[in-house]
Amino acid sequence: MPHDSHDSLVKATFTRIDFAADEFRAVLPSALARRLDLDELALCPGSFVSDELRQQHTDLLFRVPHY
């Protein structure tokens, strides 16, 4: 599968918060998944400027409360 197709598929899937939460529940170790409030999973902006003024970008960045 070409790289762009893979990126598009991942982004299309994981930008649906309900799909992302379900996937995390399925693949994370159960001890970790139980400590995350995946019902409160949120997609966050993923562009940053470092202290050295270098731009950094993430593909996808999530925030999730934990216990």
Jmol script that loads the backbone (N, CA, C; Angstrom):
load data "model"
ATOM      1  N   MET A   1       0.858  -1.174   0.000  1.00  0.00           N
ATOM      2  CA  MET A   1       0.000   0.000   0.000  1.00  0.00           C
ATOM      3  C   MET A   1       0.901   1.233   0.000  1.00  0.00           C
ATOM      4  N   PRO A   2       0.694   2.162  -0.874  1.00  0.00           N
ATOM      5  CA  PRO A   2       1.510   3.380  -0.896  1.00  0.00           C
ATOM      6  C   PRO A   2       1.381   4.153   0.414  1.00  0.00           C
ATOM      7  N   HIS A   3       2.444   4.850   0.767  1.00  0.00           N
ATOM      8  CA  HIS A   3       2.515   5.593   2.028  1.00  0.00           C
ATOM      9  C   HIS A   3       1.342   6.556   2.178  1.00  0.00           C
ATOM     10  N   ASP A   4       1.015   7.303   1.137  1.00  0.00           N
ATOM     11  CA  ASP A   4      -0.076   8.277   1.229  1.00  0.00           C
ATOM     12  C   ASP A   4      -1.412   7.599   1.499  1.00  0.00           C
ATOM     13  N   SER A   5      -1.635   6.443   0.915  1.00  0.00           N
ATOM     14  CA  SER A   5      -2.881   5.708   1.146  1.00  0.00           C
ATOM     15  C   SER A   5      -2.973   5.269   2.599  1.00  0.00           C
ATOM     16  N   HIS A   6      -1.845   4.803   3.144  1.00  0.00           N
ATOM     17  CA  HIS A   6      -1.810   4.385   4.547  1.00  0.00           C
ATOM     18  C   HIS A   6      -2.095   5.573   5.449  1.00  0.00           C
ATOM     19  N   ASP A   7      -1.436   6.700   5.204  1.00  0.00           N
ATOM     20  CA  ASP A   7      -1.678   7.908   6.004  1.00  0.00           C
ATOM     21  C   ASP A   7      -3.138   8.331   5.925  1.00  0.00           C
ATOM     22  N   SER A   8      -3.701   8.304   4.746  1.00  0.00           N
ATOM     23  CA  SER A   8      -5.098   8.709   4.571  1.00  0.00           C
ATOM     24  C   SER A   8      -6.036   7.784   5.335  1.00  0.00           C
ATOM     25  N   LEU A   9      -5.782   6.490   5.275  1.00  0.00           N
ATOM     26  CA  LEU A   9      -6.618   5.528   5.983  1.00  0.00           C
ATOM     27  C   LEU A   9      -6.533   5.738   7.494  1.00  0.00           C
ATOM     28  N   VAL A  10      -5.323   5.882   8.008  1.00  0.00           N
ATOM     29  CA  VAL A  10      -5.141   6.084   9.453  1.00  0.00           C
ATOM     30  C   VAL A  10      -5.815   7.374   9.896  1.00  0.00           C
ATOM     31  N   LYS A  11      -5.592   8.448   9.172  1.00  0.00           N
ATOM     32  CA  LYS A  11      -6.204   9.726   9.551  1.00  0.00           C
ATOM     33  C   LYS A  11      -7.722   9.675   9.445  1.00  0.00           C
ATOM     34  N   ALA A  12      -8.243   9.050   8.403  1.00  0.00           N
ATOM     35  CA  ALA A  12      -9.700   8.953   8.252  1.00  0.00           C
ATOM     36  C   ALA A  12     -10.311   8.140   9.388  1.00  0.00           C
ATOM     37  N   THR A  13      -9.618   7.098   9.813  1.00  0.00           N
ATOM     38  CA  THR A  13     -10.121   6.253  10.894  1.00  0.00           C
ATOM     39  C   THR A  13      -9.973   6.929  12.246  1.00  0.00           C
ATOM     40  N   PHE A  14      -8.783   7.421  12.543  1.00  0.00           N
ATOM     41  CA  PHE A  14      -8.500   7.922  13.884  1.00  0.00           C
ATOM     42  C   PHE A  14      -9.013   9.331  14.141  1.00  0.00           C
ATOM     43  N   THR A  15      -9.449  10.044  13.133  1.00  0.00           N
ATOM     44  CA  THR A  15     -10.080  11.334  13.409  1.00  0.00           C
ATOM     45  C   THR A  15     -11.531  11.144  13.833  1.00  0.00           C
ATOM     46  N   ARG A  16     -12.063   9.941  13.671  1.00  0.00           N
ATOM     47  CA  ARG A  16     -13.363   9.583  14.266  1.00  0.00           C
ATOM     48  C   ARG A  16     -13.060   9.122  15.689  1.00  0.00           C
ATOM     49  N   ILE A  17     -13.350   9.961  16.667  1.00  0.00           N
ATOM     50  CA  ILE A  17     -12.976   9.689  18.052  1.00  0.00           C
ATOM     51  C   ILE A  17     -13.537   8.349  18.524  1.00  0.00           C
ATOM     52  N   ASP A  18     -14.756   8.014  18.140  1.00  0.00           N
ATOM     53  CA  ASP A  18     -15.331   6.739  18.571  1.00  0.00           C
ATOM     54  C   ASP A  18     -14.539   5.563  18.004  1.00  0.00           C
ATOM     55  N   PHE A  19     -14.087   5.664  16.757  1.00  0.00           N
ATOM     56  CA  PHE A  19     -13.260   4.606  16.170  1.00  0.00           C
ATOM     57  C   PHE A  19     -11.908   4.534  16.875  1.00  0.00           C
ATOM     58  N   ALA A  20     -11.301   5.687  17.131  1.00  0.00           N
ATOM     59  CA  ALA A  20      -9.997   5.721  17.793  1.00  0.00           C
ATOM     60  C   ALA A  20     -10.085   5.096  19.181  1.00  0.00           C
ATOM     61  N   ALA A  21     -11.094   5.471  19.952  1.00  0.00           N
ATOM     62  CA  ALA A  21     -11.249   4.922  21.303  1.00  0.00           C
ATOM     63  C   ALA A  21     -11.424   3.405  21.247  1.00  0.00           C
ATOM     64  N   ASP A  22     -12.238   2.922  20.315  1.00  0.00           N
ATOM     65  CA  ASP A  22     -12.430   1.473  20.174  1.00  0.00           C
ATOM     66  C   ASP A  22     -11.125   0.774  19.816  1.00  0.00           C
ATOM     67  N   GLU A  23     -10.348   1.367  18.934  1.00  0.00           N
ATOM     68  CA  GLU A  23      -9.068   0.762  18.541  1.00  0.00           C
ATOM     69  C   GLU A  23      -8.097   0.724  19.715  1.00  0.00           C
ATOM     70  N   PHE A  24      -8.011   1.817  20.473  1.00  0.00           N
ATOM     71  CA  PHE A  24      -7.135   1.829  21.648  1.00  0.00           C
ATOM     72  C   PHE A  24      -7.563   0.757  22.650  1.00  0.00           C
ATOM     73  N   ARG A  25      -8.863   0.605  22.866  1.00  0.00           N
ATOM     74  CA  ARG A  25      -9.355  -0.436  23.782  1.00  0.00           C
ATOM     75  C   ARG A  25      -8.941  -1.827  23.294  1.00  0.00           C
ATOM     76  N   ALA A  26      -8.941  -2.011  21.983  1.00  0.00           N
ATOM     77  CA  ALA A  26      -8.631  -3.322  21.408  1.00  0.00           C
ATOM     78  C   ALA A  26      -7.145  -3.658  21.446  1.00  0.00           C
ATOM     79  N   VAL A  27      -6.273  -2.659  21.302  1.00  0.00           N
ATOM     80  CA  VAL A  27      -4.849  -2.970  21.140  1.00  0.00           C
ATOM     81  C   VAL A  27      -3.993  -2.679  22.370  1.00  0.00           C
ATOM     82  N   LEU A  28      -4.451  -1.813  23.254  1.00  0.00           N
ATOM     83  CA  LEU A  28      -3.648  -1.516  24.440  1.00  0.00           C
ATOM     84  C   LEU A  28      -3.758  -2.655  25.449  1.00  0.00           C
ATOM     85  N   PRO A  29      -2.697  -2.889  26.215  1.00  0.00           N
ATOM     86  CA  PRO A  29      -2.815  -3.877  27.296  1.00  0.00           C
ATOM     87  C   PRO A  29      -3.981  -3.491  28.209  1.00  0.00           C
ATOM     88  N   SER A  30      -4.752  -4.472  28.635  1.00  0.00           N
ATOM     89  CA  SER A  30      -5.965  -4.183  29.410  1.00  0.00           C
ATOM     90  C   SER A  30      -5.670  -3.402  30.684  1.00  0.00           C
ATOM     91  N   ALA A  31      -4.534  -3.660  31.325  1.00  0.00           N
ATOM     92  CA  ALA A  31      -4.187  -2.918  32.545  1.00  0.00           C
ATOM     93  C   ALA A  31      -4.026  -1.426  32.251  1.00  0.00           C
ATOM     94  N   LEU A  32      -3.499  -1.088  31.096  1.00  0.00           N
ATOM     95  CA  LEU A  32      -3.354   0.314  30.707  1.00  0.00           C
ATOM     96  C   LEU A  32      -4.697   0.893  30.272  1.00  0.00           C
ATOM     97  N   ALA A  33      -5.426   0.178  29.443  1.00  0.00           N
ATOM     98  CA  ALA A  33      -6.713   0.673  28.936  1.00  0.00           C
ATOM     99  C   ALA A  33      -7.679   0.979  30.079  1.00  0.00           C
ATOM    100  N   ARG A  34      -7.644   0.170  31.142  1.00  0.00           N
ATOM    101  CA  ARG A  34      -8.529   0.411  32.295  1.00  0.00           C
ATOM    102  C   ARG A  34      -8.200   1.714  33.008  1.00  0.00           C
ATOM    103  N   ARG A  35      -6.973   2.179  32.884  1.00  0.00           N
ATOM    104  CA  ARG A  35      -6.556   3.411  33.566  1.00  0.00           C
ATOM    105  C   ARG A  35      -6.826   4.660  32.739  1.00  0.00           C
ATOM    106  N   LEU A  36      -7.265   4.489  31.504  1.00  0.00           N
ATOM    107  CA  LEU A  36      -7.547   5.613  30.617  1.00  0.00           C
ATOM    108  C   LEU A  36      -9.049   5.816  30.497  1.00  0.00           C
ATOM    109  N   ASP A  37      -9.485   7.070  30.548  1.00  0.00           N
ATOM    110  CA  ASP A  37     -10.902   7.381  30.347  1.00  0.00           C
ATOM    111  C   ASP A  37     -11.110   7.645  28.859  1.00  0.00           C
ATOM    112  N   LEU A  38     -11.194   6.572  28.091  1.00  0.00           N
ATOM    113  CA  LEU A  38     -11.271   6.695  26.637  1.00  0.00           C
ATOM    114  C   LEU A  38     -12.582   7.303  26.161  1.00  0.00           C
ATOM    115  N   ASP A  39     -13.580   7.393  27.039  1.00  0.00           N
ATOM    116  CA  ASP A  39     -14.810   8.107  26.684  1.00  0.00           C
ATOM    117  C   ASP A  39     -14.561   9.610  26.601  1.00  0.00           C
ATOM    118  N   GLU A  40     -13.450  10.069  27.173  1.00  0.00           N
ATOM    119  CA  GLU A  40     -13.085  11.491  27.143  1.00  0.00           C
ATOM    120  C   GLU A  40     -11.920  11.770  26.191  1.00  0.00           C
ATOM    121  N   LEU A  41     -11.585  10.811  25.341  1.00  0.00           N
ATOM    122  CA  LEU A  41     -10.515  10.971  24.360  1.00  0.00           C
ATOM    123  C   LEU A  41     -10.793  12.187  23.485  1.00  0.00           C
ATOM    124  N   ALA A  42      -9.773  12.991  23.244  1.00  0.00           N
ATOM    125  CA  ALA A  42      -9.939  14.195  22.417  1.00  0.00           C
ATOM    126  C   ALA A  42      -8.764  14.324  21.458  1.00  0.00           C
ATOM    127  N   LEU A  43      -9.063  14.727  20.252  1.00  0.00           N
ATOM    128  CA  LEU A  43      -8.045  15.013  19.242  1.00  0.00           C
ATOM    129  C   LEU A  43      -7.554  16.434  19.468  1.00  0.00           C
ATOM    130  N   CYS A  44      -6.237  16.634  19.475  1.00  0.00           N
ATOM    131  CA  CYS A  44      -5.637  17.941  19.765  1.00  0.00           C
ATOM    132  C   CYS A  44      -4.860  18.452  18.558  1.00  0.00           C
ATOM    133  N   PRO A  45      -4.662  19.772  18.491  1.00  0.00           N
ATOM    134  CA  PRO A  45      -3.795  20.314  17.438  1.00  0.00           C
ATOM    135  C   PRO A  45      -2.400  19.721  17.583  1.00  0.00           C
ATOM    136  N   GLY A  46      -1.708  19.546  16.483  1.00  0.00           N
ATOM    137  CA  GLY A  46      -0.417  18.881  16.533  1.00  0.00           C
ATOM    138  C   GLY A  46       0.719  19.634  15.890  1.00  0.00           C
ATOM    139  N   SER A  47       0.708  20.954  15.987  1.00  0.00           N
ATOM    140  CA  SER A  47       1.816  21.756  15.458  1.00  0.00           C
ATOM    141  C   SER A  47       2.436  22.531  16.610  1.00  0.00           C
ATOM    142  N   PHE A  48       3.755  22.492  16.676  1.00  0.00           N
ATOM    143  CA  PHE A  48       4.466  23.115  17.782  1.00  0.00           C
ATOM    144  C   PHE A  48       5.690  23.850  17.270  1.00  0.00           C
ATOM    145  N   VAL A  49       6.139  24.814  18.051  1.00  0.00           N
ATOM    146  CA  VAL A  49       7.411  25.486  17.793  1.00  0.00           C
ATOM    147  C   VAL A  49       8.277  25.235  19.014  1.00  0.00           C
ATOM    148  N   SER A  50       9.463  24.658  18.806  1.00  0.00           N
ATOM    149  CA  SER A  50      10.356  24.332  19.913  1.00  0.00           C
ATOM    150  C   SER A  50      11.028  25.591  20.450  1.00  0.00           C
ATOM    151  N   ASP A  51      11.726  25.443  21.566  1.00  0.00           N
ATOM    152  CA  ASP A  51      12.482  26.560  22.137  1.00  0.00           C
ATOM    153  C   ASP A  51      13.526  27.080  21.152  1.00  0.00           C
ATOM    154  N   GLU A  52      13.984  26.207  20.255  1.00  0.00           N
ATOM    155  CA  GLU A  52      14.965  26.596  19.234  1.00  0.00           C
ATOM    156  C   GLU A  52      14.279  27.140  17.985  1.00  0.00           C
ATOM    157  N   LEU A  53      12.975  27.378  18.073  1.00  0.00           N
ATOM    158  CA  LEU A  53      12.155  27.926  16.986  1.00  0.00           C
ATOM    159  C   LEU A  53      12.049  26.990  15.781  1.00  0.00           C
ATOM    160  N   ARG A  54      12.140  25.693  16.034  1.00  0.00           N
ATOM    161  CA  ARG A  54      11.933  24.704  14.977  1.00  0.00           C
ATOM    162  C   ARG A  54      10.485  24.235  15.023  1.00  0.00           C
ATOM    163  N   GLN A  55       9.865  24.171  13.857  1.00  0.00           N
ATOM    164  CA  GLN A  55       8.485  23.698  13.790  1.00  0.00           C
ATOM    165  C   GLN A  55       8.456  22.174  13.830  1.00  0.00           C
ATOM    166  N   GLN A  56       7.489  21.665  14.556  1.00  0.00           N
ATOM    167  CA  GLN A  56       7.282  20.222  14.627  1.00  0.00           C
ATOM    168  C   GLN A  56       5.796  19.956  14.428  1.00  0.00           C
ATOM    169  N   HIS A  57       5.489  18.889  13.708  1.00  0.00           N
ATOM    170  CA  HIS A  57       4.102  18.548  13.408  1.00  0.00           C
ATOM    171  C   HIS A  57       3.879  17.068  13.700  1.00  0.00           C
ATOM    172  N   THR A  58       2.752  16.777  14.286  1.00  0.00           N
ATOM    173  CA  THR A  58       2.364  15.388  14.503  1.00  0.00           C
ATOM    174  C   THR A  58       1.333  14.998  13.449  1.00  0.00           C
ATOM    175  N   ASP A  59       1.213  13.715  13.212  1.00  0.00           N
ATOM    176  CA  ASP A  59       0.128  13.247  12.343  1.00  0.00           C
ATOM    177  C   ASP A  59      -1.190  13.348  13.099  1.00  0.00           C
ATOM    178  N   LEU A  60      -1.220  12.756  14.272  1.00  0.00           N
ATOM    179  CA  LEU A  60      -2.405  12.792  15.133  1.00  0.00           C
ATOM    180  C   LEU A  60      -1.932  12.869  16.580  1.00  0.00           C
ATOM    181  N   LEU A  61      -2.617  13.647  17.377  1.00  0.00           N
ATOM    182  CA  LEU A  61      -2.267  13.803  18.787  1.00  0.00           C
ATOM    183  C   LEU A  61      -3.557  13.755  19.589  1.00  0.00           C
ATOM    184  N   PHE A  62      -3.565  12.914  20.612  1.00  0.00           N
ATOM    185  CA  PHE A  62      -4.751  12.757  21.439  1.00  0.00           C
ATOM    186  C   PHE A  62      -4.452  13.155  22.880  1.00  0.00           C
ATOM    187  N   ARG A  63      -5.512  13.566  23.558  1.00  0.00           N
ATOM    188  CA  ARG A  63      -5.461  13.830  24.998  1.00  0.00           C
ATOM    189  C   ARG A  63      -6.482  12.893  25.630  1.00  0.00           C
ATOM    190  N   VAL A  64      -6.094  12.273  26.746  1.00  0.00           N
ATOM    191  CA  VAL A  64      -7.021  11.379  27.443  1.00  0.00           C
ATOM    192  C   VAL A  64      -6.748  11.456  28.941  1.00  0.00           C
ATOM    193  N   PRO A  65      -7.801  11.663  29.744  1.00  0.00           N
ATOM    194  CA  PRO A  65      -7.611  11.627  31.195  1.00  0.00           C
ATOM    195  C   PRO A  65      -7.217  10.209  31.630  1.00  0.00           C
ATOM    196  N   HIS A  66      -6.451  10.137  32.703  1.00  0.00           N
ATOM    197  CA  HIS A  66      -6.048   8.823  33.222  1.00  0.00           C
ATOM    198  C   HIS A  66      -6.206   8.798  34.733  1.00  0.00           C
ATOM    199  N   TYR A  67      -6.218   7.599  35.276  1.00  0.00           N
ATOM    200  CA  TYR A  67      -6.402   7.392  36.720  1.00  0.00           C
ATOM    201  C   TYR A  67      -5.160   6.785  37.314  1.00  0.00           C
TER     202      TYR A  67
END
end "model"
wireframe off; spacefill off
backbone 0.3
color backbone group
